[in-house]
Amino acid sequence: MKRQAYEPILITDAPRSQNDQLNSRQRRYLAMMSIRAACLVVGAVLVSVQAPLLWLWLPLCGVGMVLIPWLAVLIANDRPPKEEHRMFRRAPRREAPPPRSLAATEDRPHRVIDAEL
């Protein structure tokens, strides 16, 4: 079976570039903010034509206008998690060595010898 010319051959498991990640997050943000604008327009149209069940549709549009910007910012700032084997690993901290025990001659208090006796 021949491989078609337009199919790239995957030679690595490298993650997407940061520019690609940023572009996809920007597109998602733009799409969500467009939905928010649509909620505003639909809410205004429903009020102007006095649509039936206005008590139901207007709060739904209001919730969309309030929650969508918050979710859009969270999603736009979210990056994919780093893979465990790619994370920077620090060397474990070495604890201070335990205090050395005193030598046999140092564990007794020093005597003061009075030279005037």
N, C-alpha and C positions, 0 to 999 in steps of 0.2 A: 504494500500500500504506500503510495507516494504522499509525502507531506506537502500540503499546499504552501505556496510561497508567502502568503500573508500571515500565516500563523507563526508567531515568534516561539523560539525554543527556550524553555525555561531552564536556565543554567544555575540559578541561585534562588535562595529564599529571602532575598533582600526585601525589606519593607518598602512601602511607597515613599517617594521623596517628600520632603516637607512642603514643597510648593504644591504638589498634587493634593496632599492632605488639606492644606490651607484653601486651595481652590474648591474642593468639595465641601468644606465647612462653610465657605462663603456662599456657595450655591444653596445649601440647605437653609442658611440664615435668610437669604433673599426670598426663598420660597415661603418660609414661615411668616415673614413680615408681609408678604403679598397676601397671604391668607388672612392676616390681621386686618389689612386694608379692606379686603373683601368683606369681612365681618362688619366693619364700620359702614361701608356702603350699603350692605344688605339691611343693616339695622335702620339706617336713615330711610331707605325705600319702604321698609315695612311700616315705619311710623307714619310716613307721608301718605301711604295708601290705606292706612288703618286695616291691615290684614287681619283675617281671623286668627285666633290663638296668639295674638300679639303678646299676651302675658307669658307665653312659653318661649316664643322665638327671640324676643328682645333680651331676656336674661342669658340665653345661650350665646347670642352675639356678644353681649357684654363680658361673659366669662371668656370667650375666645379672644376678645381684645385685651383682656388683662393677663391671662395665662400664657398666651402664645409668645409675647415678647420675652417673658421670663424664661420659658423653655428654649426659645431661640438662642438666647445668650448662653445658657448652659450647654446646649448642644454645640454651638459654634466654638466654645472654649474647650471642649472636650477633645482630647487627643487619644489615639489608640494606646493601650497599655504597652509598656516596654516588655520585651521578652526577657525571661529570667536570665538566660545565658548571655544577654547583651548588656545587662545592667553592670554598672561599675561596682566592683566588689572591693571593699576595703579590707586591708589586712586586720586581723583581730588585734585589739589592743593588748599590749603586754602589761600585765599588772606589775606593780612595784614588787621587787623581791621581798620576801619576808625578812624581818630584822634578824641579823645574825645573833646567835647566842653568845653570851660573854664567855671568854676563856676562863679557865679555872683560876687564874691569878687575878682576874679582874672582878670576880663576883664578890670578893670580900672588900669591905671598906678599907680605905687606906689608913694606916696608923700615923698619927702625928708623934714624932719623937721629939721629946723636949731636950734640947741640947744643954740646958743650964743645970741639969741634975747633977 
